[in-house]
Amino acid sequence: MTTVEAQGFYAHVDLWSVITWAVSIFISIVIGFFVVARMMLNQYQSGLDTRFEIQEVRRQEAKEHWNHLFSGLQDDVKDGNRELQEYWEKQFSELSAKVSLGHDSIQELKNDLYRLKVELPVQFVTKPEFTNKINEIESSIKELNNAEGR
């Protein structure tokens, strides 16, 4: 117990009341800090939620865009496959004609088959429809990269 006297005024202060007052102030400050921290975390979390929602919407839009482009490419490939199928049927009919005519040179037949195996990918890749679609896809990818770079 402490007693302070100043110009006829007496103040009586217990040590226990000072400790209680200091602890309550400290607890109030700590609780206030946690409340403010929690509010800031909630705001940050809501910002992240909004950001992820926007990203999901953009991802869905991009998915629909690329599905549309690739479905068009698949249709073009199916159309091109008919032409290739006709070409290869002609080539194989020529080979079968050579075999049926008594084509005795096995090495020549192997060379013809090897030539056909080499021509197939080259012919498909050099088709104008294929190269146009590949160029279209590459330009779309470049546009996306340029849009993301901003």
C-alpha positions as a Markdown table, in Angstrom:
| # | Residue | x | y | z |
|---|---|---|---|---|
| 1 | Met | 0.0 | 0.0 | 0.0 |
| 2 | Thr | 1.4 | 3.4 | -1.0 |
| 3 | Thr | 0.2 | 6.7 | 0.2 |
| 4 | Val | 1.0 | 9.9 | -1.6 |
| 5 | Glu | 0.5 | 13.3 | 0.0 |
| 6 | Ala | 0.6 | 16.5 | -2.0 |
| 7 | Gln | -0.7 | 19.8 | -0.7 |
| 8 | Gly | -3.1 | 18.3 | 1.6 |
| 9 | Phe | -4.4 | 15.7 | -0.9 |
| 10 | Tyr | -4.0 | 12.1 | 0.0 |
| 11 | Ala | -4.0 | 9.3 | -2.7 |
| 12 | His | -4.1 | 5.8 | -1.5 |
| 13 | Val | -2.9 | 3.2 | -4.2 |
| 14 | Asp | -2.6 | -0.5 | -3.6 |
| 15 | Leu | 0.1 | -2.4 | -5.5 |
| 16 | Trp | -2.4 | -5.0 | -6.4 |
| 17 | Ser | -4.7 | -2.4 | -8.1 |
| 18 | Val | -1.7 | -1.1 | -10.1 |
| 19 | Ile | -0.8 | -4.6 | -11.3 |
| 20 | Thr | -4.4 | -5.3 | -12.2 |
| 21 | Trp | -4.7 | -2.1 | -14.1 |
| 22 | Ala | -1.4 | -2.7 | -16.0 |
| 23 | Val | -2.4 | -6.3 | -16.9 |
| 24 | Ser | -5.8 | -5.3 | -18.1 |
| 25 | Ile | -4.3 | -2.6 | -20.3 |
| 26 | Phe | -1.8 | -5.1 | -21.7 |
| 27 | Ile | -4.6 | -7.7 | -22.4 |
| 28 | Ser | -6.7 | -5.0 | -24.1 |
| 29 | Ile | -3.8 | -4.0 | -26.3 |
| 30 | Val | -3.1 | -7.7 | -27.2 |
| 31 | Ile | -6.7 | -8.3 | -28.0 |
| 32 | Gly | -6.9 | -5.2 | -30.1 |
| 33 | Phe | -3.8 | -6.3 | -32.0 |
| 34 | Phe | -5.4 | -9.7 | -32.7 |
| 35 | Val | -8.7 | -8.1 | -33.8 |
| 36 | Val | -6.9 | -5.8 | -36.2 |
| 37 | Ala | -4.7 | -8.7 | -37.5 |
| 38 | Arg | -7.8 | -10.8 | -38.0 |
| 39 | Met | -9.6 | -8.0 | -39.9 |
| 40 | Met | -6.5 | -7.6 | -42.2 |
| 41 | Leu | -6.3 | -11.3 | -42.8 |
| 42 | Asn | -10.0 | -11.4 | -43.7 |
| 43 | Gln | -9.6 | -8.6 | -46.2 |
| 44 | Tyr | -6.6 | -10.3 | -47.7 |
| 45 | Gln | -8.5 | -13.6 | -48.0 |
| 46 | Ser | -11.5 | -11.9 | -49.6 |
| 47 | Gly | -9.1 | -10.3 | -52.1 |
| 48 | Leu | -7.6 | -13.7 | -52.9 |
| 49 | Asp | -11.0 | -15.2 | -53.3 |
| 50 | Thr | -11.9 | -12.5 | -55.8 |
| 51 | Arg | -8.7 | -13.0 | -57.7 |
| 52 | Phe | -9.1 | -16.7 | -57.9 |
| 53 | Glu | -12.7 | -16.3 | -59.1 |
| 54 | Ile | -11.5 | -14.0 | -61.9 |
| 55 | Gln | -8.8 | -16.5 | -62.8 |
| 56 | Glu | -11.3 | -19.3 | -63.0 |
| 57 | Val | -13.6 | -17.3 | -65.2 |
| 58 | Arg | -10.7 | -16.5 | -67.5 |
| 59 | Arg | -9.5 | -20.1 | -67.5 |
| 60 | Gln | -13.0 | -21.3 | -68.5 |
| 61 | Glu | -13.1 | -18.7 | -71.3 |
| 62 | Ala | -9.7 | -19.8 | -72.6 |
| 63 | Lys | -10.7 | -23.4 | -72.4 |
| 64 | Glu | -13.8 | -22.7 | -74.5 |
| 65 | His | -11.7 | -20.7 | -77.0 |
| 66 | Trp | -9.2 | -23.5 | -77.4 |
| 67 | Asn | -11.8 | -26.2 | -77.6 |
| 68 | His | -13.5 | -24.2 | -80.4 |
| 69 | Leu | -10.2 | -23.8 | -82.2 |
| 70 | Phe | -9.2 | -27.5 | -81.8 |
| 71 | Ser | -12.6 | -28.7 | -82.8 |
| 72 | Gly | -12.3 | -26.7 | -86.0 |
| 73 | Leu | -8.8 | -28.2 | -86.5 |
| 74 | Gln | -10.2 | -31.7 | -86.0 |
| 75 | Asp | -12.9 | -31.0 | -88.6 |
| 76 | Asp | -10.2 | -29.8 | -91.0 |
| 77 | Val | -8.1 | -32.9 | -90.3 |
| 78 | Lys | -11.1 | -35.2 | -90.9 |
| 79 | Asp | -11.7 | -33.5 | -94.2 |
| 80 | Gly | -8.0 | -33.7 | -95.1 |
| 81 | Asn | -7.9 | -37.4 | -94.1 |
| 82 | Arg | -10.4 | -38.2 | -96.8 |
| 83 | Glu | -8.0 | -36.8 | -99.4 |
| 84 | Leu | -5.1 | -38.5 | -97.8 |
| 85 | Gln | -7.0 | -41.8 | -97.6 |
| 86 | Glu | -7.8 | -41.6 | -101.4 |
| 87 | Tyr | -4.1 | -40.9 | -102.1 |
| 88 | Trp | -2.9 | -43.8 | -100.0 |
| 89 | Glu | -5.5 | -46.1 | -101.4 |
| 90 | Lys | -4.2 | -45.3 | -104.9 |
| 91 | Gln | -0.6 | -45.9 | -103.7 |
| 92 | Phe | -1.4 | -49.2 | -102.1 |
| 93 | Ser | -3.4 | -50.3 | -105.2 |
| 94 | Glu | -0.3 | -49.6 | -107.3 |
| 95 | Leu | 1.8 | -51.7 | -104.9 |
| 96 | Ser | -0.7 | -54.5 | -104.9 |
| 97 | Ala | -0.8 | -54.4 | -108.7 |
| 98 | Lys | 3.0 | -54.7 | -108.8 |
| 99 | Val | 2.9 | -57.6 | -106.4 |
| 100 | Ser | 0.1 | -59.3 | -108.4 |
| 101 | Leu | 2.0 | -58.8 | -111.7 |
| 102 | Gly | 4.8 | -60.9 | -110.4 |
| 103 | His | 7.0 | -58.1 | -109.2 |
| 104 | Asp | 9.9 | -60.2 | -108.3 |
| 105 | Ser | 12.2 | -57.6 | -106.8 |
| 106 | Ile | 11.6 | -57.6 | -103.0 |
| 107 | Gln | 14.1 | -54.9 | -102.6 |
| 108 | Glu | 12.2 | -52.6 | -105.0 |
| 109 | Leu | 9.0 | -53.4 | -103.0 |
| 110 | Lys | 10.8 | -52.5 | -99.8 |
| 111 | Asn | 12.0 | -49.3 | -101.3 |
| 112 | Asp | 8.4 | -48.4 | -102.4 |
| 113 | Leu | 7.1 | -49.1 | -98.9 |
| 114 | Tyr | 9.9 | -47.1 | -97.3 |
| 115 | Arg | 9.1 | -44.2 | -99.7 |
| 116 | Leu | 5.5 | -44.3 | -98.7 |
| 117 | Lys | 6.4 | -44.2 | -95.0 |
| 118 | Val | 8.6 | -41.2 | -95.6 |
| 119 | Glu | 6.0 | -39.4 | -97.7 |
| 120 | Leu | 3.1 | -39.7 | -95.4 |
| 121 | Pro | 4.2 | -37.3 | -92.6 |
| 122 | Val | 5.7 | -34.9 | -95.1 |
| 123 | Gln | 2.6 | -34.8 | -97.2 |
| 124 | Phe | 0.4 | -34.3 | -94.2 |
| 125 | Val | 2.5 | -31.5 | -92.7 |
| 126 | Thr | 2.9 | -29.6 | -95.9 |
| 127 | Lys | -0.9 | -29.6 | -96.7 |
| 128 | Pro | -2.0 | -25.9 | -96.8 |
| 129 | Glu | -4.9 | -26.5 | -94.4 |
| 130 | Phe | -2.6 | -28.0 | -91.8 |
| 131 | Thr | 0.0 | -25.2 | -92.1 |
| 132 | Asn | -2.8 | -22.6 | -92.0 |
| 133 | Lys | -4.2 | -24.0 | -88.8 |
| 134 | Ile | -0.8 | -24.3 | -87.2 |
| 135 | Asn | -0.1 | -20.7 | -88.1 |
| 136 | Glu | -3.4 | -19.7 | -86.7 |
| 137 | Ile | -2.7 | -21.5 | -83.4 |
| 138 | Glu | 0.7 | -20.0 | -83.1 |
| 139 | Ser | -0.6 | -16.5 | -83.7 |
| 140 | Ser | -3.3 | -17.1 | -81.0 |
| 141 | Ile | -0.7 | -18.2 | -78.6 |
| 142 | Lys | 1.5 | -15.2 | -79.3 |
| 143 | Glu | -1.6 | -12.9 | -78.8 |
| 144 | Leu | -2.3 | -14.6 | -75.4 |
| 145 | Asn | 1.4 | -14.2 | -74.4 |
| 146 | Asn | 1.3 | -10.5 | -75.4 |
| 147 | Ala | -2.0 | -10.0 | -73.5 |
| 148 | Glu | -0.6 | -11.6 | -70.4 |
| 149 | Gly | 2.7 | -9.6 | -70.6 |
| 150 | Arg | 0.9 | -6.3 | -70.2 |
